[in-house]
Structures are given as structure tokens and as C-alpha cells.
Amino acid sequence: MSIYTNLIRPLLFTLPPERAQKLAEVAFQAKPLWKTLRPFFQVDDERLHTDVGGIHLPNPIGLAAGYDKDCRMIESLSNLGFGYIVAGTVVAEPRQGNPRPRIARNPSEHSLVNSLGFPSHGLKAAADRLKRNTSRGIPLLASISGLSIEDFSHCYQTLQPLASGVELNISSPNTEGIRMFQEPPQLEELLSALKPSKEKPLFLKLPPYFDEAQRSRILELVDMCLKYGVDGVTAANTRPVEDDRLAVGRGGLSGKPLYPHMLRIVREIRRHAGDKFIINACGGISSGEDALSALQAGANTVQLFTGFIYEGPGLMKRINRHILNFIEREGILSLGAIPRESGD
Ligand SMILES: Cc1cc2nc3c(=O)[nH]c(=O)nc-3n(C[C@H](O)[C@H](O)[C@H](O)COP(=O)(O)O)c2cc1C
């Protein structure tokens, strides 16, 4: 229990979700405040350091894509104990996104459903903000998407130089068109178009899968990543669900219900892709235990979004402390030496 879960969350949850998000955005404009609060959220310990594809992270906890779609809060968010931030998803042209309401909460199961559909100020606005913001302190991945290879390429060329790495989002369930890149031939075209420009670590954000047919298609996408030198995947995005509360009637489920599926997917991708491939586990992580189990299942880092909404800014410190306690208890020297589950 914390001030956040006892006081701030109940107040925020009296507001419609998008209004609460706007309020958080306003709070995060107060950059000096969050800089002052930094020591309360930080766990600085070399044993938490890790390296993903050459990016040095102070700890393995990432803020997942979608929280800071327009790169407006990076400086403040980087004081909250994250090891890295995924900003975006940025798309080439400004977009309104889907009609409202387009986010709903399920507090009893600590989940959200969203049908945002990439509301975005567009590439130019994001790039201008990243150029101005040089003092973020922790690595930043730029999440990009598009409806065509040209859109992706334009975002890639523009944002790769301004970030530590790039995450390709082909997996939002809310945007007509981008899911075509979940077909192996289309993904191959996309990856071969981006490959000549690749200078920094590149990750592919996958959709979750729930049956054998989906599983073999997603593992084909992983094979494509291996073939084209993509450094790793983020597994996974939200789960498509029907929901009458949303204007468009369907959206992506995030939060706790995704957790067991995420663990299974991480294990299977690790087994399939071998030791060197990077896996960022994403889906329902909201405690130190959750994060540690994901690392033991084979993840190199974890990313979270909905857990941050439900547990607040103290969550990253609790997760980092939990991992550190485990490292100490087991007499392990560093994060990379955390034993993976046997057989994986
Ligand atoms: C409101 C909302 C907006 C999101 N927007 C994006 C996005 O723009 N790009 C993306 O790759 N994922 C987006 N996601 C998915 C999250 O990054 C994450 O993959 C998913 O929520 C599962 O993690 P979680 O259970 O920790 O939230 C969004 C999720 C939510 C709840």
C-alpha cells in the first residue's frame, strides 16, 4: 500500500481514463519537481546494469510504448527508476486516432482496454522534441509504425539518429492496415527495406498468440528477425477483445490477465531463438515477483504500462529492489547471471 494506491489512484480513477492521462501529462511537465524526487525512485546498483544489443541500461525495467506517444514527458519519466523508455508509437503524419471513448478500466482485474488507434502529433513534432531534449539520462527507444513501408522508412530514418534504438510496432490491434506486417512475406519486405539503414539496435514488437496456428506464424516472424539481423523482440502487445464501452466496440486488453500468456510466449521464443536473441517481456508485469519470473523465463528486460497506471511511480523501485534482493540472496554477481528456468 502506498500514497499512490491509497490516495492518488482513487482520485485519478474518478476521472475518465483519457482525462486522467492528460492530468498526468500536465504533472509531468513540472520537470524540476520530478528531478528533485528522483532519489526517492532510484535504485543505483551495478548489479542491475545490463546490455541489450549494445545499449547500456542502468536496470532492466522499461516503460512500454504508448504512455508517452508524443515524446512530451521523457525528461520527467526518466527520473522514476526506469532503466529505459520506449517513446511513441510515432507515425509519419499527425492522426486523430479512433473516436472516444477509447480507453476503459477494469479495476477488479487490474487491466485496461484501449482502442486509441495511434493518436499522434506525427513524426515532425516527435523529432523536434527529441532534438530539443538532450538531457534524458536513460536510453530511449523510439517506437514507430506505419501503414506502408515508406511510412516506416521515413520514421526510421528520422528517429533512429535521435534514439538509442528503435522498436517496430506491427502489433497494435487498433489500427487497420498495420497488421499486414504480421504476415511473414510483408514483414520480410519491411525488414529488407530497413536493413541498409540500420545503425542501432532494432526490436520488433509482436502481438501475443493464443493457439497453435498463431504460434507458428509468430515464430516465423522471429525467424525473419534472425535472418535480417533484428536484435530482438518485445513480447507482446495487447490482446484483441470486444468491449461495448469503447466507441468502436473493440480494443486491446492490457494488464494482469496478459501475464501468464506473456510468460509462456517468452519461454517459447527463448527456446526457439536461442540465447543471443534479445527478448523484452511485456504484458501484465506489476510487481518484483512478476518481473523476476519473466527474467527467469528468458527475458533480457521487462516493459510495463498498465502496472504503472495501477501501482504508480514507486513500482520501479520495488521491482529493482526485489531483483537485487534475489541477486544478493542467491550470491549472483549480476543480472545477466540470473539462472533461466531449466530446459529453456
Ligand atoms: C492506453 C494504451 C496505449 C498503448 N499504446 C501503445 C502504442 O502506441 N504502441 C505500442 O507498441 N503499444 C502500445 N500499448 C501497449 C503497451 O505498450 C503494452 O504492450 C501492453 O499494454 C501490455 O503491457 P502492460 O500489460 O504492462 O500494459 C498501449 C497500451 C495501452 C494500455
The ligand as an SDF file (V2000), in Angstrom:
LIG
                    3D

 31 33  0  0  0  0  0  0  0  0999 V2000
   -3.5500    3.1210  -23.3390 C   0  0  0  0  0  0  0  0  0  0  0  0
   -2.5280    2.2620  -24.0260 C   0  0  0  0  0  0  0  0  0  0  0  0
   -1.8740    2.7390  -25.1580 C   0  0  0  0  0  0  0  0  0  0  0  0
   -0.9080    1.9450  -25.7920 C   0  0  0  0  0  0  0  0  0  0  0  0
   -0.2700    2.4380  -26.8910 N   0  0  0  0  0  0  0  0  0  0  0  0
    0.7090    1.6880  -27.4720 C   0  0  0  0  0  0  0  0  0  0  0  0
    1.4510    2.1870  -28.5720 C   0  0  0  0  0  0  0  0  0  0  0  0
    1.2810    3.3300  -29.0140 O   0  0  0  0  0  0  0  0  0  0  0  0
    2.3960    1.3890  -29.1280 N   0  0  0  0  0  0  0  0  0  0  0  0
    2.6630    0.1190  -28.6660 C   0  0  0  0  0  0  0  0  0  0  0  0
    3.5480   -0.5590  -29.1920 O   0  0  0  0  0  0  0  0  0  0  0  0
    1.9790   -0.3690  -27.6080 N   0  0  0  0  0  0  0  0  0  0  0  0
    1.0270    0.3770  -27.0080 C   0  0  0  0  0  0  0  0  0  0  0  0
    0.3550   -0.1200  -25.9410 N   0  0  0  0  0  0  0  0  0  0  0  0
    0.6670   -1.4860  -25.4700 C   0  0  0  0  0  0  0  0  0  0  0  0
    1.6790   -1.4760  -24.3350 C   0  0  0  0  0  0  0  0  0  0  0  0
    2.9190   -0.9280  -24.7560 O   0  0  0  0  0  0  0  0  0  0  0  0
    1.9230   -2.9110  -23.8310 C   0  0  0  0  0  0  0  0  0  0  0  0
    2.4440   -3.6840  -24.8940 O   0  0  0  0  0  0  0  0  0  0  0  0
    0.6600   -3.5860  -23.3560 C   0  0  0  0  0  0  0  0  0  0  0  0
   -0.1610   -2.6580  -22.6680 O   0  0  0  0  0  0  0  0  0  0  0  0
    0.9590   -4.7590  -22.4240 C   0  0  0  0  0  0  0  0  0  0  0  0
    1.7140   -4.3500  -21.3140 O   0  0  0  0  0  0  0  0  0  0  0  0
    1.0460   -3.9820  -19.8940 P   0  0  0  0  0  0  0  0  0  0  0  0
    0.1800   -5.1300  -19.5070 O   0  0  0  0  0  0  0  0  0  0  0  0
    2.2090   -3.7620  -18.9690 O   0  0  0  0  0  0  0  0  0  0  0  0
    0.2550   -2.7420  -20.1060 O   0  0  0  0  0  0  0  0  0  0  0  0
   -0.6020    0.6570  -25.2910 C   0  0  0  0  0  0  0  0  0  0  0  0
   -1.2580    0.1940  -24.1430 C   0  0  0  0  0  0  0  0  0  0  0  0
   -2.2010    0.9760  -23.5020 C   0  0  0  0  0  0  0  0  0  0  0  0
   -2.8800    0.4590  -22.2670 C   0  0  0  0  0  0  0  0  0  0  0  0
  1  2  1  0
  2  3  1  0
  2 30  2  0
  3  4  2  0
  4  5  1  0
  4 28  1  0
  5  6  2  0
  6  7  1  0
  6 13  1  0
  7  8  2  0
  7  9  1  0
  9 10  1  0
 10 11  2  0
 10 12  1  0
 12 13  2  0
 13 14  1  0
 14 15  1  0
 14 28  1  0
 15 16  1  0
 16 17  1  0
 16 18  1  0
 18 19  1  0
 18 20  1  0
 20 21  1  0
 20 22  1  0
 22 23  1  0
 23 24  1  0
 24 25  2  0
 24 26  1  0
 24 27  1  0
 28 29  2  0
 29 30  1  0
 30 31  1  0
M  END
$$$$
